[in-house]
Every structure is written in structure tokens, then in C-alpha cells.
Amino acid sequence: MLRCAIVAALVVGVNAIAVSAVWAGLAGFWGALLGMLTVIVFSGVGLFALHLSRKASPTAQLGVAMASYTGRIAIFGGLLALALNSDTLAEHVNLTVLGIVAMVVVMGWMAGEIWAWSRLRVPIYDLDEEVTA
């Protein structure tokens, strides 16, 4: 699922970078690149954390997912606060392009995840456990 999501995000992101570079110049290029990388890292870390806990119980996986999401939100919030107070970033990066490209890449990432999930072959019952009536 991670592979499909990354491929979809990269396809959407690279096209968005090209359009942004033509539309907004070098600042648009850097904004689009930063937006794409932010989404891929943010979303990739979450899926990777779930991948590492794939053999755990569903309750443990929920805990891992919630802890991963909380940690990523806290880190992202801190980075966002630094970015909004950075004059250098505002000079060299088109922040509007960054936001738009980030939203577009999130949609691509989610489309890749949904596409991969719809093709998983998950059994609806467990063959290893003995049935008792």
C-alpha cells in the first residue's frame, strides 16, 4: 500500500512541480517541491509505523496509529510555526503554491492508498482457528 501511495503522490507531485515552476517561477518550484516532500514524509511515516506494527493486535495497532498521528501533528505544527516566522522562507518559497500542491498531493496519496486497498486480498474469516459452536 505504501508503494502505490508513494507512486501516486510522486506522479501528482512531479506534475504539480512542473506546472508551479512555469506558473510561479523558481519560488513556485521550491514551494511545490516542499509541499510534495512534506506530504510524502508526513504520510509515509504514518504508513511505515503501521507496517512495523502489522503483527500486533488491532488494539495495539490503533495505539500505534494514534501515537504516530499525534507525534506527526506536533512536529508538523512546530515546523509550521517556524516556517511562518521565517522571512527567508517567505522570500524564496511561494507559500500559496506550497499549500495548494500539498493538498493536491494528499489527494493523490489517498487515491493511491484507496487503489491499493481495493486490491488487497484480505480473508473474511480466519482459517487457523478452530470453530466451536
DSSP file (Angstrom, degrees, kcal/mol; ACC not computed):
  #  RESIDUE AA STRUCTURE BP1 BP2  ACC     N-H-->O    O-->H-N    N-H-->O    O-->H-N    TCO  KAPPA ALPHA  PHI   PSI    X-CA   Y-CA   Z-CA
    1    1 A M     >        0   0    0      0, 0.0     4,-2.2     0, 0.0     5,-0.2   0.000 360.0 360.0 360.0 -37.6    0.0    0.0    0.0
    2    2 A L  H  >  +     0   0    0      1,-0.2     4,-2.6     2,-0.2     5,-0.2   0.910 360.0  52.0 -62.5 -41.6    2.9    2.3    0.8
    3    3 A R  H  > S+     0   0    0      1,-0.2     4,-2.4     2,-0.2    -1,-0.2   0.926 110.8  46.2 -62.8 -45.4    4.4    1.7   -2.7
    4    4 A C  H  > S+     0   0    0      1,-0.2     4,-2.4     2,-0.2    -1,-0.2   0.898 113.4  49.8 -64.3 -39.8    1.2    2.6   -4.5
    5    5 A A  H  X S+     0   0    0     -4,-2.2     4,-2.5   107,-0.2    -2,-0.2   0.916 111.9  47.5 -66.1 -42.4    0.6    5.7   -2.4
    6    6 A I  H  X S+     0   0    0     -4,-2.6     4,-2.7     2,-0.2     5,-0.2   0.921 112.2  49.6 -65.3 -43.1    4.2    6.9   -3.0
    7    7 A V  H  X S+     0   0    0     -4,-2.4     4,-2.5    -5,-0.2    -2,-0.2   0.938 113.1  46.3 -61.6 -46.1    3.9    6.3   -6.7
    8    8 A A  H  X S+     0   0    0     -4,-2.4     4,-2.3     1,-0.2     5,-0.2   0.915 113.9  48.6 -63.1 -42.3    0.6    8.2   -7.0
    9    9 A A  H  X S+     0   0    0     -4,-2.5     4,-3.0     1,-0.2    -1,-0.2   0.892 112.1  49.1 -65.5 -39.0    1.9   11.1   -4.8
   10   10 A L  H  X S+     0   0    0     -4,-2.7     4,-2.9     2,-0.2     5,-0.3   0.904 110.5  50.0 -67.5 -40.7    5.1   11.3   -6.9
   11   11 A V  H  X S+     0   0    0     -4,-2.5     4,-1.6    -5,-0.2    -2,-0.2   0.953 117.7  39.7 -61.9 -48.7    3.2   11.3  -10.2
   12   12 A V  H  X S+     0   0    0     -4,-2.3     4,-2.3    -5,-0.2    -2,-0.2   0.923 117.7  50.2 -65.4 -43.6    0.8   14.0   -9.0
   13   13 A G  H  X S+     0   0    0     -4,-3.0     4,-2.5    -5,-0.2    -2,-0.2   0.896 108.3  49.7 -65.0 -43.2    3.6   15.9   -7.3
   14   14 A V  H  X S+     0   0    0     -4,-2.9     4,-2.2     2,-0.2    -1,-0.2   0.909 113.1  47.7 -64.6 -41.1    6.1   16.0  -10.2
   15   15 A N  H  X S+     0   0    0     -4,-1.6     4,-2.4    -5,-0.3    -1,-0.2   0.904 112.2  49.9 -64.8 -39.8    3.3   17.3  -12.5
   16   16 A A  H  X S+     0   0    0     -4,-2.3     4,-2.6     2,-0.2    -2,-0.2   0.872 109.0  52.3 -66.4 -36.3    2.4   19.9   -9.9
   17   17 A I  H  X S+     0   0    0     -4,-2.5     4,-2.6     2,-0.2    -2,-0.2   0.922 110.0  48.7 -64.0 -43.7    6.0   21.0   -9.6
   18   18 A A  H  X S+     0   0    0     -4,-2.2     4,-1.9     2,-0.2    -2,-0.2   0.934 114.1  45.0 -62.8 -46.2    6.3   21.4  -13.3
   19   19 A V  H  X S+     0   0    0     -4,-2.4     4,-2.6     1,-0.2    -1,-0.2   0.913 114.5  49.3 -63.7 -42.3    3.1   23.5  -13.5
   20   20 A S  H  X S+     0   0    0     -4,-2.6     4,-3.4     1,-0.2     5,-0.3   0.878 108.3  52.8 -66.0 -38.3    4.1   25.5  -10.5
   21   21 A A  H  X S+     0   0    0     -4,-2.6     4,-1.2     7,-0.3    -1,-0.2   0.898 114.1  42.8 -64.9 -39.5    7.5   26.3  -11.9
   22   22 A V  H  < S+     0   0    0     -4,-1.9    -2,-0.2    -5,-0.2    -1,-0.2   0.913 121.5  40.7 -70.4 -42.3    6.0   27.5  -15.1
   23   23 A W  H  < S+     0   0    0     -4,-2.6    -2,-0.2    -5,-0.2    -3,-0.2   0.891 133.4  16.9 -75.4 -41.5    3.3   29.5  -13.4
   24   24 A A  H >X S-     0   0    0     -4,-3.4     4,-0.8     1,-0.3     3,-0.5   0.294  95.9-136.1-121.6   9.3    5.2   31.0  -10.4
   25   25 A G  H 3X  -     0   0    0     -4,-1.2     4,-2.1    -5,-0.3    -1,-0.3  -0.310  63.2 -22.0  74.3-154.4    8.8   30.6  -11.4
   26   26 A L  H 3> S+     0   0    0      1,-0.2     4,-2.5     2,-0.2    -1,-0.2   0.865 137.9  54.3 -64.6 -38.2   11.6   29.5   -9.0
   27   27 A A  H <> S+     0   0    0     -3,-0.5    67,-2.2     1,-0.2     4,-2.2   0.877 109.2  49.6 -63.8 -36.3    9.6   30.4   -5.9
   28   28 A G  H  X S+     0   0    0     -4,-0.8     4,-2.7    -8,-0.2    -7,-0.3   0.884 108.8  52.7 -67.1 -39.4    6.8   28.2   -7.2
   29   29 A F  H  X S+     0   0    0     -4,-2.1     4,-2.6    -9,-0.3    -2,-0.2   0.948 112.3  44.1 -59.8 -49.6    9.1   25.3   -7.9
   30   30 A W  H  X S+     0   0    0     -4,-2.5     4,-2.5    62,-0.2    -2,-0.2   0.882 113.9  50.8 -66.2 -37.7   10.5   25.4   -4.3
   31   31 A G  H  X S+     0   0    0     -4,-2.2     4,-2.3    -5,-0.2    -1,-0.2   0.926 112.9  45.2 -63.8 -44.5    7.0   25.8   -2.8
   32   32 A A  H  X S+     0   0    0     -4,-2.7     4,-2.6     2,-0.2    -2,-0.2   0.906 113.6  49.6 -66.6 -41.8    5.7   22.8   -4.8
   33   33 A L  H  X S+     0   0    0     -4,-2.6     4,-2.6    -5,-0.2     5,-0.2   0.928 112.8  46.9 -62.7 -44.9    8.8   20.7   -4.0
   34   34 A L  H  X S+     0   0    0     -4,-2.5     4,-2.2     1,-0.2    -2,-0.2   0.891 112.6  50.3 -64.9 -39.6    8.5   21.5   -0.3
   35   35 A G  H  X S+     0   0    0     -4,-2.3     4,-1.9    -5,-0.2    -2,-0.2   0.920 112.4  46.5 -63.5 -44.4    4.7   20.8   -0.3
   36   36 A M  H  X S+     0   0    0     -4,-2.6     4,-2.4     1,-0.2    -2,-0.2   0.933 113.7  47.4 -64.4 -46.4    5.2   17.4   -2.1
   37   37 A L  H  X S+     0   0    0     -4,-2.6     4,-2.6     1,-0.2     5,-0.3   0.876 109.6  54.4 -64.8 -37.1    8.0   16.3    0.2
   38   38 A T  H  X S+     0   0    0     -4,-2.2     4,-2.7    -5,-0.2     5,-0.2   0.931 111.3  44.5 -61.6 -45.8    6.1   17.4    3.3
   39   39 A V  H  X S+     0   0    0     -4,-1.9     4,-2.8     2,-0.2     5,-0.4   0.922 113.8  49.2 -66.1 -44.3    3.1   15.2    2.4
   40   40 A I  H  X S+     0   0    0     -4,-2.4     4,-2.3     2,-0.2    -2,-0.2   0.920 116.4  41.8 -64.3 -43.3    5.2   12.2    1.4
   41   41 A V  H  X S+     0   0    0     -4,-2.6     4,-2.4    -5,-0.2     5,-0.2   0.949 116.8  47.9 -67.9 -47.8    7.2   12.3    4.6
   42   42 A F  H  X S+     0   0    0     -4,-2.7     4,-1.1    -5,-0.3    -2,-0.2   0.938 121.0  35.5 -59.1 -50.1    4.2   13.0    6.8
   43   43 A S  H  X S+     0   0    0     -4,-2.8     4,-2.1    -5,-0.2    -1,-0.2   0.865 115.5  55.7 -74.6 -36.5    2.0   10.3    5.3
   44   44 A G  H  X S+     0   0    0     -4,-2.3     4,-2.6    -5,-0.4    -2,-0.2   0.883 103.6  53.7 -65.0 -39.3    4.8    7.8    4.7
   45   45 A V  H  X S+     0   0    0     -4,-2.4     4,-2.3     2,-0.2    -1,-0.2   0.897 108.7  51.1 -62.7 -39.4    5.9    7.9    8.3
   46   46 A G  H  X S+     0   0    0     -4,-1.1     4,-1.9    -5,-0.2    -2,-0.2   0.934 112.9  43.1 -64.3 -46.9    2.4    7.0    9.4
   47   47 A L  H  X S+     0   0    0     -4,-2.1     4,-2.2     1,-0.2    -2,-0.2   0.875 113.2  53.2 -66.8 -36.2    2.0    4.1    7.0
   48   48 A F  H  X S+     0   0    0     -4,-2.6     4,-2.2     2,-0.2    -2,-0.2   0.898 106.9  52.0 -66.0 -39.4    5.5    2.9    7.9
   49   49 A A  H  X S+     0   0    0     -4,-2.3     4,-1.1     1,-0.2    -1,-0.2   0.909 111.5  47.1 -62.3 -41.4    4.7    2.9   11.6
   50   50 A L  H  < S+     0   0    0     -4,-1.9    -1,-0.2     1,-0.2    -2,-0.2   0.863 109.0  55.2 -67.5 -34.6    1.6    0.8   10.9
   51   51 A H  H >< S+     0   0    0     -4,-2.2     3,-1.3     1,-0.2    -2,-0.2   0.904 105.6  51.9 -63.2 -40.8    3.7   -1.5    8.7
   52   52 A L  H 3< S+     0   0    0     -4,-2.2     3,-0.3     1,-0.3    -1,-0.2   0.795 113.8  44.0 -66.6 -27.3    6.1   -2.1   11.7
   53   53 A S  T >< S+     0   0    0     -4,-1.1     3,-1.6     1,-0.2    -1,-0.3   0.130  77.1 117.4-102.1  20.8    3.1   -3.0   13.9
   54   54 A R  T <  S+     0   0    0     -3,-1.3    -1,-0.2     1,-0.3    -2,-0.1   0.744  75.2  49.6 -64.5 -24.5    1.3   -5.2   11.4
   55   55 A K  T 3  S+     0   0    0     -3,-0.3    -1,-0.3    -4,-0.2    -2,-0.1   0.483  93.6  98.0 -92.7  -2.5    1.7   -8.4   13.6
   56   56 A A  S <  S-     0   0    0     -3,-1.6    -3,-0.0     1,-0.2     0, 0.0  -0.266  87.1 -84.4 -79.1 169.4    0.3   -6.7   16.7
   57   57 A S     >  -     0   0    0      1,-0.1     4,-2.6    -2,-0.0     5,-0.2  -0.287  41.0-108.0 -68.0 159.0   -3.2   -6.9   17.9
   58   58 A P  H  > S+     0   0    0      0, 0.0     4,-2.1     0, 0.0     5,-0.1   0.863 121.1  53.9 -57.5 -35.5   -5.8   -4.5   16.5
   59   59 A T  H  > S+     0   0    0      2,-0.2     4,-1.9     1,-0.2     5,-0.1   0.916 109.5  46.9 -65.8 -42.3   -5.8   -2.6   19.8
   60   60 A A  H  > S+     0   0    0      1,-0.2     4,-2.5     2,-0.2    -1,-0.2   0.891 110.4  53.4 -66.0 -38.8   -2.1   -2.1   19.7
   61   61 A Q  H  X S+     0   0    0     -4,-2.6     4,-2.7     1,-0.2    -1,-0.2   0.885 106.4  52.3 -63.9 -37.4   -2.2   -1.0   16.1
   62   62 A L  H  X S+     0   0    0     -4,-2.1     4,-2.6     2,-0.2    -1,-0.2   0.910 109.6  49.7 -63.3 -41.3   -4.8    1.6   17.0
   63   63 A G  H  X S+     0   0    0     -4,-1.9     4,-2.7     2,-0.2     5,-0.2   0.911 111.5  48.2 -62.3 -42.9   -2.4    2.9   19.7
   64   64 A V  H  X S+     0   0    0     -4,-2.5     4,-2.8     2,-0.2     5,-0.2   0.921 112.4  49.2 -63.2 -44.1    0.5    3.0   17.3
   65   65 A A  H  X S+     0   0    0     -4,-2.7     4,-2.4     2,-0.2    -2,-0.2   0.921 113.9  45.2 -62.5 -44.0   -1.7    4.8   14.7
   66   66 A M  H  X S+     0   0    0     -4,-2.6     4,-2.7     2,-0.2    -2,-0.2   0.913 115.2  46.8 -67.8 -42.3   -2.9    7.4   17.3
   67   67 A A  H  X S+     0   0    0     -4,-2.7     4,-2.6     2,-0.2     5,-0.2   0.913 113.5  49.3 -65.2 -41.9    0.6    7.9   18.7
   68   68 A S  H  X S+     0   0    0     -4,-2.8     4,-2.4    -5,-0.2    -2,-0.2   0.926 113.5  46.0 -62.1 -45.0    2.1    8.2   15.3
   69   69 A Y  H  X S+     0   0    0     -4,-2.4     4,-2.5    -5,-0.2    -2,-0.2   0.920 112.8  49.4 -66.3 -43.5   -0.5   10.7   14.2
   70   70 A T  H  X S+     0   0    0     -4,-2.7     4,-2.3     1,-0.2    -2,-0.2   0.925 113.2  47.1 -61.6 -44.9   -0.2   12.8   17.4
   71   71 A G  H  X S+     0   0    0     -4,-2.6     4,-2.4     1,-0.2    -1,-0.2   0.905 112.5  49.0 -63.5 -41.8    3.6   12.9   17.1
   72   72 A R  H  X S+     0   0    0     -4,-2.4     4,-2.8    -5,-0.2    -2,-0.2   0.888 110.9  50.1 -67.0 -37.9    3.4   13.9   13.4
   73   73 A I  H  X S+     0   0    0     -4,-2.5     4,-2.7     2,-0.2    -2,-0.2   0.918 111.4  49.0 -64.9 -42.8    0.9   16.6   14.1
   74   74 A A  H  X S+     0   0    0     -4,-2.3     4,-2.1     2,-0.2    -2,-0.2   0.930 114.7  44.1 -62.9 -45.5    3.0   18.0   16.9
   75   75 A I  H  X S+     0   0    0     -4,-2.4     4,-2.5     2,-0.2     5,-0.2   0.923 114.5  49.5 -65.3 -43.8    6.2   18.0   14.7
   76   76 A F  H  X S+     0   0    0     -4,-2.8     4,-2.6     1,-0.2    -2,-0.2   0.899 109.7  51.9 -62.8 -40.4    4.3   19.5   11.8
   77   77 A G  H  X S+     0   0    0     -4,-2.7     4,-2.2     2,-0.2    -1,-0.2   0.903 110.5  48.4 -62.2 -41.3    2.8   22.2   14.0
   78   78 A G  H  X S+     0   0    0     -4,-2.1     4,-2.1     2,-0.2    -2,-0.2   0.917 112.9  47.2 -64.5 -43.6    6.3   23.1   15.2
   79   79 A L  H  X S+     0   0    0     -4,-2.5     4,-2.6     1,-0.2    -2,-0.2   0.880 111.2  52.3 -65.4 -37.2    7.7   23.2   11.7
   80   80 A L  H  X S+     0   0    0     -4,-2.6     4,-2.6     2,-0.2    -2,-0.2   0.905 108.0  50.9 -65.2 -41.1    4.7   25.3   10.5
   81   81 A A  H  X S+     0   0    0     -4,-2.2     4,-1.0     1,-0.2    -2,-0.2   0.909 112.5  46.9 -62.7 -41.4    5.3   27.8   13.4
   82   82 A L  H  < S+     0   0    0     -4,-2.1     3,-0.4     1,-0.2    -2,-0.2   0.915 112.8  49.7 -64.2 -42.6    9.0   28.1   12.3
   83   83 A A  H >< S+     0   0    0     -4,-2.6     3,-1.3     1,-0.2    -2,-0.2   0.892 107.6  52.5 -65.9 -39.9    8.1   28.5    8.7
   84   84 A L  H 3< S+     0   0    0     -4,-2.6    -1,-0.2     1,-0.3    -2,-0.2   0.745 111.7  47.1 -70.2 -21.2    5.5   31.2    9.3
   85   85 A N  T 3< S+     0   0    0     -4,-1.0     2,-0.7    -3,-0.4    -1,-0.3   0.322  90.5 102.2 -98.4   7.2    8.1   33.2   11.2
   86   86 A S    <>  -     0   0    0     -3,-1.3     4,-1.5    -4,-0.2     5,-0.1  -0.822  46.5-174.1 -98.7 115.3   10.8   32.8    8.6
   87   87 A D  H  > S+     0   0    0     -2,-0.7     4,-1.7     2,-0.2    -1,-0.2   0.851  87.3  57.4 -71.8 -34.1   11.4   35.8    6.4
   88   88 A T  H  > S+     0   0    0      1,-0.2     4,-1.7     2,-0.2     5,-0.2   0.911 106.1  48.8 -63.0 -43.1   13.9   33.8    4.3
   89   89 A L  H  > S+     0   0    0      1,-0.2     4,-2.1     2,-0.2    -1,-0.2   0.918 109.8  51.4 -63.5 -43.2   11.4   31.1    3.5
   90   90 A A  H  < S+     0   0    0     -4,-1.5    -1,-0.2     1,-0.2    -2,-0.2   0.813 109.8  51.7 -64.6 -29.7    8.8   33.7    2.5
   91   91 A E  H  < S+     0   0    0     -4,-1.7    -1,-0.2     1,-0.1    -2,-0.2   0.885 121.6  28.4 -71.4 -39.4   11.4   35.3    0.2
   92   92 A H  H  < S+     0   0    0     -4,-1.7     2,-0.4    -5,-0.1   -62,-0.2   0.553 114.7  59.8-104.2 -10.6   12.3   32.1   -1.7
   93   93 A V  S  < S-     0   0    0     -4,-2.1     2,-1.0    -5,-0.2   -65,-0.2  -0.974  72.2-133.5-127.2 132.2    9.2   30.0   -1.5
   94   94 A N     >  -     0   0    0    -67,-2.2     4,-2.1    -2,-0.4     5,-0.1  -0.742  20.8-166.5 -81.1 106.0    5.7   30.7   -2.8
   95   95 A L  H  > S+     0   0    0     -2,-1.0     4,-2.1     1,-0.2    -1,-0.2   0.784  83.7  57.4 -70.2 -27.8    3.6   29.7    0.2
   96   96 A T  H  > S+     0   0    0      2,-0.2     4,-2.4     1,-0.2    -1,-0.2   0.929 108.8  46.1 -65.6 -44.8    0.4   29.7   -1.7
   97   97 A V  H  > S+     0   0    0      1,-0.2     4,-3.0     2,-0.2     5,-0.3   0.906 109.4  56.3 -62.8 -41.4    1.8   27.2   -4.2
   98   98 A L  H  X S+     0   0    0     -4,-2.1     4,-2.3     1,-0.2    -2,-0.2   0.937 110.7  43.7 -55.9 -48.8    3.1   25.1   -1.2
   99   99 A G  H  X S+     0   0    0     -4,-2.1     4,-2.0     2,-0.2    -1,-0.2   0.913 115.5  46.6 -65.1 -44.0   -0.3   24.9    0.3
  100  100 A I  H  X S+     0   0    0     -4,-2.4     4,-2.2     2,-0.2    -2,-0.2   0.931 114.4  46.8 -65.6 -45.4   -2.1   24.1   -3.0
  101  101 A V  H  X S+     0   0    0     -4,-3.0     4,-2.9     1,-0.2     5,-0.2   0.892 109.3  55.2 -65.2 -38.7    0.4   21.5   -4.0
  102  102 A A  H  X S+     0   0    0     -4,-2.3     4,-2.1    -5,-0.3    -1,-0.2   0.925 110.0  46.3 -59.7 -43.6    0.3   19.9   -0.6
  103  103 A M  H  X S+     0   0    0     -4,-2.0     4,-1.8     2,-0.2    -2,-0.2   0.903 113.6  48.4 -65.2 -40.4   -3.5   19.5   -0.9
  104  104 A V  H  X S+     0   0    0     -4,-2.2     4,-2.0     1,-0.2    -2,-0.2   0.907 111.9  48.7 -67.1 -41.1   -3.3   18.1   -4.4
  105  105 A V  H  X S+     0   0    0     -4,-2.9     4,-3.0     2,-0.2    -1,-0.2   0.864 107.2  56.2 -68.7 -34.9   -0.5   15.6   -3.4
  106  106 A V  H  X S+     0   0    0     -4,-2.1     4,-2.8    -5,-0.2    -1,-0.2   0.918 107.4  49.7 -60.2 -42.1   -2.6   14.5   -0.4
  107  107 A M  H  X S+     0   0    0     -4,-1.8     4,-2.2     2,-0.2    -2,-0.2   0.904 112.0  47.7 -63.6 -40.4   -5.4   13.7   -2.8
  108  108 A G  H  X S+     0   0    0     -4,-2.0     4,-2.3     2,-0.2    -2,-0.2   0.914 111.6  50.4 -64.2 -42.6   -3.0   11.7   -5.0
  109  109 A W  H  X S+     0   0    0     -4,-3.0     4,-2.3     1,-0.2    -2,-0.2   0.932 111.8  47.4 -60.2 -47.0   -1.6    9.9   -2.0
  110  110 A M  H  X S+     0   0    0     -4,-2.8     4,-2.8     1,-0.2     5,-0.2   0.880 109.5  53.3 -64.8 -37.6   -5.1    9.0   -0.8
  111  111 A A  H  X S+     0   0    0     -4,-2.2     4,-2.5     2,-0.2    -1,-0.2   0.911 109.7  49.0 -63.0 -41.2   -6.1    7.8   -4.3
  112  112 A G  H  X S+     0   0    0     -4,-2.3     4,-2.3  -107,-0.2  -107,-0.2   0.900 112.2  48.1 -64.1 -41.0   -3.0    5.5   -4.3
  113  113 A E  H  X S+     0   0    0     -4,-2.3     4,-2.9     2,-0.2    -2,-0.2   0.926 113.3  47.2 -64.0 -45.2   -3.9    4.1   -0.9
  114  114 A I  H  X S+     0   0    0     -4,-2.8     4,-2.3     2,-0.2    -2,-0.2   0.909 111.8  50.6 -64.4 -41.5   -7.5    3.5   -1.9
  115  115 A W  H  X S+     0   0    0     -4,-2.5     4,-0.6    -5,-0.2    -1,-0.2   0.928 114.3  44.0 -62.0 -45.0   -6.5    1.9   -5.1
  116  116 A A  H >< S+     0   0    0     -4,-2.3     3,-1.0     1,-0.2     4,-0.3   0.914 113.1  51.3 -66.5 -42.5   -4.0   -0.4   -3.3
  117  117 A W  H >< S+     0   0    0     -4,-2.9     3,-1.2     1,-0.3    -1,-0.2   0.873 104.4  57.2 -63.8 -36.9   -6.5   -1.2   -0.5
  118  118 A S  H 3< S+     0   0    0     -4,-2.3    -1,-0.3     1,-0.3    -2,-0.2   0.677 108.4  48.2 -69.3 -15.2   -9.2   -2.1   -3.0
  119  119 A R  T << S+     0   0    0     -3,-1.0    -1,-0.3    -4,-0.6    -2,-0.2   0.375  84.2 114.0-106.0   3.1   -6.9   -4.8   -4.5
  120  120 A L    <   -     0   0    0     -3,-1.2     2,-0.9    -4,-0.3    -3,-0.0  -0.460  62.8-138.4 -71.5 146.8   -5.8   -6.4   -1.2
  121  121 A R        +     0   0    0     -2,-0.1    -1,-0.1     2,-0.0    -3,-0.1  -0.768  32.6 170.5-107.9  85.9   -6.9  -10.0   -0.7
  122  122 A V        -     0   0    0     -2,-0.9    -2,-0.0     2,-0.0     2,-0.0  -0.855  32.3-125.9 -99.4 121.8   -8.0  -10.0    2.9
  123  123 A P        -     0   0    0      0, 0.0     3,-0.0     0, 0.0    -2,-0.0  -0.352   6.4-142.8 -66.3 146.9   -9.7  -13.1    4.1
  124  124 A I  S    S+     0   0    0      1,-0.0     2,-0.3    -2,-0.0    -2,-0.0   0.543  84.0  30.5 -88.7  -5.6  -13.1  -12.6    5.7
  125  125 A Y  S    S-     0   0    0      0, 0.0     2,-0.6     0, 0.0    -1,-0.0  -0.966  84.9-110.4-145.4 161.6  -12.5  -15.4    8.2
  126  126 A D        -     0   0    0     -2,-0.3     3,-0.5     1,-0.1    -2,-0.0  -0.841  19.8-168.6 -99.0 117.8   -9.5  -16.9    9.9
  127  127 A L  S    S+     0   0    0     -2,-0.6    -1,-0.1     1,-0.2     0, 0.0   0.659  80.3  66.4 -77.8 -16.5   -8.7  -20.5    8.8
  128  128 A D  S    S+     0   0    0      2,-0.1     2,-0.3     0, 0.0    -1,-0.2   0.726  85.8  79.0 -81.2 -21.6   -6.2  -21.1   11.6
  129  129 A E  S    S-     0   0    0     -3,-0.5     2,-0.3     1,-0.0    -3,-0.0  -0.686  81.5-122.1 -93.2 140.6   -8.7  -21.0   14.4
  130  130 A E        -     0   0    0     -2,-0.3     2,-0.5     1,-0.1    -2,-0.1  -0.609  26.8-125.8 -79.0 136.1  -10.9  -24.0   15.3
  131  131 A V        -     0   0    0     -2,-0.3     2,-0.4     2,-0.0    -1,-0.1  -0.691  25.4-170.4 -85.7 128.3  -14.6  -23.2   15.2
  132  132 A T              0   0    0     -2,-0.5    -2,-0.0     1,-0.1     0, 0.0  -0.971 360.0 360.0-118.6 135.4  -16.5  -24.0   18.4
  133  133 A A              0   0    0     -2,-0.4    -1,-0.1     0, 0.0    -2,-0.0   0.437 360.0 360.0-105.0 360.0  -20.3  -23.9   18.5
